[in-house]
Amino acid sequence: MATQNPPAKRVKREEYRRKVQAQQESTDGSVIKMPQKKFFRQRAHANPFSDHRLEYPLSPAHMDWSSHYPAFVDPDTSKTNLSGGRKLTKDVEVVDIGCGFGGLMVGLAPLLPDTLMVGMEIRTSVLEYLSSRIHALRSQQQRLKNKAANPSSTEPQDASTQPENTESIPAPAPANDDEIGTEKLFPGNFENITAIRSNTMKFLPNFFGHHQLSKIFICFPDPHFKARKHKARIISESLNSEYAFVLRPGGLLYTITDVEEYHHWVLRHFLHGEQPEGGPAPAASSKDLFERVSEEELALDPCVRVMKFETEESKKVTRNKGNKYVAVFRRKADPEWPA
């Protein structure tokens, strides 16, 4: 029986990914191009209850961040974590849960150049795209830094790629703005962002310690419309307790959705707690841990602008003339123990 060949699209997609990987591993100093999103498409959502093959640390003290933030590795080689990896000069402070293609982190990186940020994504193809995107951005920034340091030098170019008559060459097709790359230096040079594959619903406390984070972003999460799927929502009474554990007092948790019902779900779970129908309210809930940030404060927060206008999902909602519902919550201080 003849074997069936894989679809042409899959072959083309795999060939492109191998080419991107080889380009990243190359040491010839060539400019790394931005990856094309069309070769990294995947289903919009993944089942968080599936038994995915995930790697995660035993505890935050075992997590090796050195390969993710090489510019922030502590120069003292004697400083290592429990897994033997090199320590960083500072801790990760900002998390984008379900980061997707990384628009939020790329937008936040120049705003918070000295703050380490990580995107957590469960889908493999999407994570591969984002990792390639960050690698390309860092490479382009390094090229611009070298060019600024040596303005008289010119970059070598392959003559075969330079046409003699450019007038006969048609203009390239319009590209997504997140595939164009950068032509100017940005604060931090995107060295402060990275992405990892993780299931936040299961392993968040394995990566971050008590009160470690200053900001958590949950942007356009899967609304799981069916009632029997509500248990898979990324905002719930139990998960909110974990967010409160890793978020320091005064830290902010940002949410945005284009589904009004989900927005009310968010408000209900953060401000009132999850109260069973016909039953009393629990003794302690999210309302004891979070308070909503006022609209006046949000208007002055540049992170809200990035969240509303610079992520891939927010741009899609804008194109479709949809609504965006924003709610930001501040972590309250832990109550004092009675004397």
ZADREN-443801 format. One record per residue (C-alpha): x, y, z; residue number from 1. Coordinates in pm, 1 decimal, decimal comma. Example, Ala and Ser with C-alpha at 12.3 -4.5 7.8 and 13.67 -1.06 7.14 Angstrom:
2
- 1230,0; -450,0; 780,0; 1
- 1367,0; -106,0; 714,0; 2
This chain:
339
- 0,0; 0,0; 0,0; 1
- 139,6; 337,5; -101,4; 2
- 207,0; 580,9; 178,4; 3
- 14,7; 904,7; 172,2; 4
- 229,0; 1215,6; 143,1; 5
- 172,6; 1493,3; 398,0; 6
- -24,0; 1796,9; 280,5; 7
- 176,6; 2052,1; 84,3; 8
- 92,7; 2326,0; 334,1; 9
- 237,0; 2124,8; 620,5; 10
- 556,5; 2052,2; 424,8; 11
- 598,1; 2418,3; 338,2; 12
- 532,6; 2519,0; 698,7; 13
- 788,7; 2272,7; 834,9; 14
- 1049,2; 2376,5; 577,9; 15
- 1004,5; 2740,3; 672,7; 16
- 1039,4; 2665,6; 1044,2; 17
- 1359,4; 2470,4; 984,2; 18
- 1492,5; 2765,3; 787,0; 19
- 1408,4; 3004,5; 1072,0; 20
- 1574,2; 2773,8; 1324,1; 21
- 1889,3; 2747,3; 1113,1; 22
- 1898,4; 3124,3; 1076,1; 23
- 1881,8; 3170,8; 1452,5; 24
- 2161,1; 2920,9; 1510,9; 25
- 2383,8; 3076,2; 1244,2; 26
- 2696,1; 3258,7; 1363,9; 27
- 2787,2; 3434,0; 1037,5; 28
- 2652,5; 3768,2; 1159,6; 29
- 2373,6; 3790,3; 902,9; 30
- 2061,7; 3986,8; 985,8; 31
- 1781,8; 3769,8; 1125,0; 32
- 1449,1; 3838,0; 958,3; 33
- 1121,7; 3856,7; 1145,4; 34
- 919,6; 3533,2; 1130,3; 35
- 600,0; 3521,2; 927,7; 36
- 295,2; 3443,8; 1135,1; 37
- 118,9; 3247,7; 861,7; 38
- 365,0; 2960,5; 908,1; 39
- 287,1; 2928,8; 1279,6; 40
- -91,7; 2908,4; 1278,8; 41
- -260,9; 2687,8; 1536,7; 42
- -602,8; 2638,8; 1690,8; 43
- -713,8; 2941,1; 1887,6; 44
- -726,3; 2755,0; 2219,5; 45
- -586,7; 2446,1; 2388,9; 46
- -751,9; 2228,7; 2651,6; 47
- -589,7; 2320,7; 2986,4; 48
- -705,1; 1991,7; 3139,8; 49
- -522,2; 1775,9; 2885,9; 50
- -205,8; 1601,0; 2996,2; 51
- 36,9; 1812,1; 2792,3; 52
- 404,4; 1725,6; 2796,3; 53
- 526,4; 2026,8; 2987,6; 54
- 851,3; 2103,2; 3163,2; 55
- 827,8; 2300,6; 3484,0; 56
- 1054,7; 2358,7; 3785,4; 57
- 1002,6; 2194,4; 4121,1; 58
- 988,4; 2541,5; 4275,8; 59
- 1071,4; 2901,4; 4180,3; 60
- 1417,5; 2849,2; 4330,3; 61
- 1479,0; 2572,1; 4073,9; 62
- 1379,4; 2779,8; 3769,2; 63
- 1671,7; 2857,8; 3537,2; 64
- 1606,5; 3192,1; 3368,0; 65
- 1964,0; 3246,2; 3245,3; 66
- 1900,7; 3131,3; 2887,1; 67
- 1594,3; 3354,8; 2864,1; 68
- 1760,8; 3676,0; 2983,2; 69
- 2132,1; 3651,4; 2891,7; 70
- 2178,2; 4027,4; 2934,3; 71
- 2068,8; 4003,8; 3298,9; 72
- 2278,2; 3705,9; 3410,7; 73
- 2469,9; 3779,4; 3731,1; 74
- 2842,7; 3813,3; 3648,3; 75
- 2927,9; 3627,6; 3968,8; 76
- 2949,2; 3266,4; 3850,0; 77
- 2927,5; 3138,8; 4206,8; 78
- 2565,3; 3252,7; 4233,8; 79
- 2349,7; 2964,2; 4115,8; 80
- 1997,5; 2842,1; 4184,0; 81
- 1894,7; 2502,4; 4318,0; 82
- 1908,1; 2348,4; 3969,8; 83
- 2263,3; 2472,4; 3912,5; 84
- 2170,5; 2748,5; 3666,9; 85
- 2317,8; 3097,7; 3681,3; 86
- 2116,4; 3352,3; 3878,0; 87
- 1993,9; 3682,6; 3737,6; 88
- 2062,2; 4030,2; 3869,4; 89
- 1686,9; 4076,6; 3924,9; 90
- 1368,3; 3872,1; 3941,1; 91
- 1096,8; 3838,1; 3679,5; 92
- 819,3; 4083,2; 3771,4; 93
- 562,2; 4088,6; 3490,3; 94
- 364,6; 3796,8; 3345,8; 95
- 138,8; 3786,4; 3041,7; 96
- -85,8; 3481,7; 3084,0; 97
- -182,7; 3335,9; 2747,6; 98
- 54,1; 3572,5; 2566,8; 99
- -34,1; 3452,6; 2216,1; 100
- 186,2; 3607,2; 1947,5; 101
- 347,3; 3846,2; 2195,7; 102
- 212,0; 4185,1; 2095,3; 103
- 169,2; 4294,9; 2456,2; 104
- 523,5; 4212,5; 2563,4; 105
- 680,6; 4367,3; 2254,8; 106
- 479,6; 4682,8; 2324,9; 107
- 567,7; 4688,4; 2694,6; 108
- 938,6; 4609,1; 2655,5; 109
- 1049,4; 4967,8; 2571,6; 110
- 816,1; 5112,9; 2837,3; 111
- 966,9; 4896,9; 3113,1; 112
- 1322,1; 4834,8; 2987,9; 113
- 1460,7; 4739,8; 3329,0; 114
- 1173,8; 4506,5; 3420,0; 115
- 1189,3; 4138,2; 3330,8; 116
- 871,5; 4012,4; 3164,7; 117
- 762,1; 3666,3; 3056,9; 118
- 478,0; 3541,8; 2841,8; 119
- 321,9; 3207,8; 2930,3; 120
- 163,4; 3017,8; 2641,8; 121
- 44,8; 2657,8; 2615,3; 122
- 30,2; 2632,3; 2233,2; 123
- 356,7; 2509,8; 2081,1; 124
- 338,7; 2674,3; 1737,3; 125
- 244,4; 3011,3; 1881,1; 126
- 527,6; 2990,0; 2133,3; 127
- 773,3; 2896,5; 1857,7; 128
- 669,3; 3204,1; 1661,0; 129
- 705,1; 3435,5; 1959,6; 130
- 1046,2; 3295,1; 2054,3; 131
- 1163,9; 3350,2; 1695,5; 132
- 1018,3; 3699,8; 1699,3; 133
- 1202,7; 3795,3; 2018,1; 134
- 1525,7; 3646,4; 1884,4; 135
- 1491,8; 3848,8; 1563,3; 136
- 1414,8; 4171,0; 1750,5; 137
- 1721,4; 4128,2; 1970,8; 138
- 1935,9; 4058,0; 1665,3; 139
- 1809,5; 4367,8; 1485,2; 140
- 1868,9; 4581,2; 1791,8; 141
- 2225,0; 4450,1; 1820,6; 142
- 2286,0; 4535,8; 1455,4; 143
- 2158,7; 4889,7; 1513,0; 144
- 2377,7; 4924,5; 1823,8; 145
- 2683,4; 4816,0; 1626,9; 146
- 2593,8; 5054,7; 1347,3; 147
- 2554,9; 5343,9; 1593,1; 148
- 2889,5; 5261,8; 1754,0; 149
- 3062,9; 5248,2; 1412,7; 150
- 2875,9; 5490,9; 1186,2; 151
- 3145,9; 5481,9; 917,9; 152
- 3122,0; 5105,5; 871,0; 153
- 2889,7; 4954,3; 614,1; 154
- 2716,0; 4622,0; 642,7; 155
- 2817,8; 4354,8; 391,2; 156
- 2543,3; 4270,1; 148,8; 157
- 2506,7; 3993,3; -101,3; 158
- 2540,9; 4145,9; -447,3; 159
- 2307,2; 3885,0; -589,7; 160
- 2024,7; 4029,9; -382,8; 161
- 2077,9; 4386,8; -511,4; 162
- 1897,8; 4444,6; -844,6; 163
- 2056,3; 4680,6; -1095,9; 164
- 1727,2; 4841,8; -1186,0; 165
- 1501,5; 4875,3; -883,9; 166
- 1227,6; 5044,7; -1082,7; 167
- 1133,3; 4713,2; -1243,4; 168
- 1093,4; 4540,2; -907,8; 169
- 733,9; 4540,4; -778,2; 170
- 666,5; 4662,8; -426,5; 171
- 639,8; 4387,6; -164,5; 172
- 299,4; 4284,4; -40,2; 173
- 185,9; 4463,2; 276,6; 174
- 304,7; 4281,0; 587,9; 175
- 161,2; 4266,8; 935,3; 176
- 315,7; 4539,7; 1146,1; 177
- 446,7; 4279,3; 1390,4; 178
- 642,4; 4115,1; 1106,9; 179
- 823,0; 4428,5; 988,9; 180
- 1082,8; 4446,7; 1264,9; 181
- 1254,9; 4756,0; 1398,1; 182
- 1461,2; 5028,7; 1236,5; 183
- 1545,5; 5224,4; 1550,5; 184
- 1695,8; 5150,3; 1887,6; 185
- 1457,1; 5091,1; 2176,0; 186
- 1533,7; 5111,4; 2548,6; 187
- 1629,1; 4767,6; 2673,6; 188
- 1672,4; 4626,5; 2319,3; 189
- 1402,2; 4364,9; 2396,4; 190
- 1646,9; 4178,8; 2621,2; 191
- 1391,7; 4198,3; 2903,4; 192
- 1119,7; 3980,5; 2747,3; 193
- 1089,0; 3607,7; 2686,7; 194
- 826,2; 3336,0; 2652,2; 195
- 785,9; 2988,6; 2798,0; 196
- 542,7; 2703,1; 2747,2; 197
- 334,1; 2645,3; 3055,5; 198
- -13,4; 2563,6; 3179,1; 199
- -88,5; 2853,2; 3412,1; 200
- -391,3; 2680,4; 3559,8; 201
- -166,3; 2407,9; 3700,0; 202
- 188,3; 2535,8; 3746,0; 203
- 192,9; 2912,1; 3814,1; 204
- 334,2; 2878,7; 4171,0; 205
- 612,3; 2655,6; 4037,2; 206
- 759,6; 2952,6; 3850,5; 207
- 702,3; 3249,0; 4082,5; 208
- 746,5; 3298,0; 4452,3; 209
- 527,9; 3465,9; 4711,3; 210
- 471,6; 3835,5; 4624,8; 211
- 728,3; 3821,1; 4342,0; 212
- 522,5; 3982,4; 4064,5; 213
- 429,5; 4347,2; 4018,8; 214
- 196,2; 4303,6; 3718,4; 215
- -15,0; 4024,0; 3570,9; 216
- -189,7; 4060,0; 3234,1; 217
- -483,2; 3848,5; 3116,5; 218
- -577,0; 3973,3; 2770,4; 219
- -872,2; 3844,2; 2568,1; 220
- -889,6; 3501,3; 2735,1; 221
- -1101,2; 3217,9; 2598,4; 222
- -1455,3; 3302,6; 2720,4; 223
- -1571,0; 2937,1; 2725,7; 224
- -1933,4; 3032,7; 2663,0; 225
- -2093,2; 2700,8; 2757,8; 226
- -2175,8; 2666,1; 3127,1; 227
- -2008,6; 2325,7; 3147,9; 228
- -1687,7; 2489,7; 3021,0; 229
- -1678,7; 2767,0; 3280,2; 230
- -1443,8; 2558,0; 3492,3; 231
- -1179,9; 2614,5; 3222,5; 232
- -1194,7; 2993,2; 3250,5; 233
- -862,2; 3145,4; 3348,4; 234
- -1033,3; 3366,5; 3606,2; 235
- -1198,3; 3181,9; 3892,6; 236
- -1208,5; 3186,2; 4270,3; 237
- -929,8; 2929,9; 4307,2; 238
- -704,0; 3080,0; 4039,8; 239
- -753,9; 3430,1; 4177,2; 240
- -610,1; 3305,8; 4505,6; 241
- -298,1; 3192,3; 4320,4; 242
- -269,9; 3528,8; 4147,4; 243
- -292,6; 3694,4; 4488,4; 244
- -18,0; 3465,0; 4618,0; 245
- 238,1; 3560,1; 4350,3; 246
- 131,5; 3927,6; 4320,1; 247
- 286,3; 4166,5; 4569,1; 248
- 71,4; 4412,6; 4768,2; 249
- 11,9; 4714,3; 4546,9; 250
- 68,4; 4505,0; 4235,5; 251
- -177,8; 4522,8; 3947,5; 252
- -374,0; 4256,5; 3762,1; 253
- -491,6; 4375,7; 3418,8; 254
- -783,3; 4220,2; 3231,0; 255
- -937,7; 4299,1; 2894,0; 256
- -1202,9; 4117,4; 2691,2; 257
- -1438,7; 4186,5; 2403,3; 258
- -1713,4; 3972,0; 2558,9; 259
- -1937,8; 4172,4; 2791,6; 260
- -2064,1; 3865,9; 2979,2; 261
- -1707,3; 3760,5; 3053,2; 262
- -1628,8; 4112,2; 3174,6; 263
- -1910,7; 4085,0; 3428,6; 264
- -1776,6; 3742,7; 3527,6; 265
- -1438,3; 3905,8; 3596,4; 266
- -1592,0; 4180,5; 3807,7; 267
- -1802,7; 3933,7; 3999,6; 268
- -1510,0; 3707,8; 4083,5; 269
- -1267,6; 3982,8; 4182,7; 270
- -1499,4; 4221,5; 4364,2; 271
- -1762,8; 3995,2; 4516,9; 272
- -1617,5; 3646,6; 4524,3; 273
- -1788,8; 3334,3; 4397,8; 274
- -2108,9; 3296,4; 4595,1; 275
- -2300,8; 2970,1; 4548,6; 276
- -2662,6; 3009,0; 4449,4; 277
- -2884,7; 2994,5; 4756,5; 278
- -2586,9; 2966,0; 4989,4; 279
- -2389,6; 3202,0; 5211,6; 280
- -2084,9; 3388,8; 5086,6; 281
- -1750,7; 3225,4; 5168,5; 282
- -1561,2; 3350,8; 5471,7; 283
- -1272,5; 3478,9; 5256,6; 284
- -1271,0; 3547,0; 4884,0; 285
- -1113,0; 3759,9; 4610,8; 286
- -1290,5; 4071,3; 4738,2; 287
- -1064,3; 4056,0; 5042,1; 288
- -754,5; 4041,4; 4821,5; 289
- -821,2; 4286,5; 4537,2; 290
- -971,5; 4629,3; 4478,7; 291
- -1061,6; 4781,5; 4142,8; 292
- -843,8; 5061,2; 4004,5; 293
- -1033,1; 5379,4; 3914,0; 294
- -1085,0; 5498,3; 3557,0; 295
- -883,4; 5812,0; 3637,3; 296
- -579,3; 5601,6; 3722,9; 297
- -621,6; 5383,1; 3415,7; 298
- -620,6; 5689,1; 3190,4; 299
- -268,1; 5767,3; 3313,4; 300
- -134,2; 5412,3; 3286,5; 301
- 58,9; 5354,5; 2960,3; 302
- 28,0; 4977,6; 3007,2; 303
- -347,6; 5006,8; 2956,0; 304
- -294,3; 5180,8; 2622,7; 305
- -62,1; 4902,2; 2505,5; 306
- -310,4; 4639,9; 2620,4; 307
- -599,8; 4809,6; 2438,4; 308
- -431,6; 4891,7; 2108,5; 309
- -105,9; 4700,9; 2047,8; 310
- -189,4; 4333,1; 2098,0; 311
- -294,9; 4116,6; 1805,2; 312
- -639,6; 4049,6; 1952,1; 313
- -702,1; 4415,3; 2033,5; 314
- -618,4; 4513,7; 1676,2; 315
- -860,2; 4251,7; 1546,7; 316
- -1135,7; 4383,9; 1772,7; 317
- -1063,0; 4735,8; 1648,5; 318
- -1087,1; 4623,4; 1285,8; 319
- -1419,4; 4454,8; 1359,3; 320
- -1542,6; 4765,3; 1545,0; 321
- -1601,4; 4562,4; 1860,0; 322
- -1608,7; 4673,4; 2222,3; 323
- -1321,8; 4636,2; 2468,4; 324
- -1393,6; 4593,6; 2837,5; 325
- -1104,5; 4676,2; 3069,1; 326
- -1079,6; 4609,1; 3441,4; 327
- -763,8; 4642,6; 3651,3; 328
- -736,1; 4528,1; 4010,7; 329
- -484,9; 4623,1; 4278,1; 330
- -359,5; 4364,7; 4523,0; 331
- -453,1; 4463,8; 4877,2; 332
- -208,6; 4434,6; 5162,8; 333
- -233,3; 4115,5; 5361,4; 334
- -424,6; 4167,1; 5687,6; 335
- -217,1; 4168,5; 6001,1; 336
- -231,5; 3868,0; 6227,1; 337
- -404,0; 3938,0; 6558,2; 338
- -165,0; 3991,3; 6845,9; 339
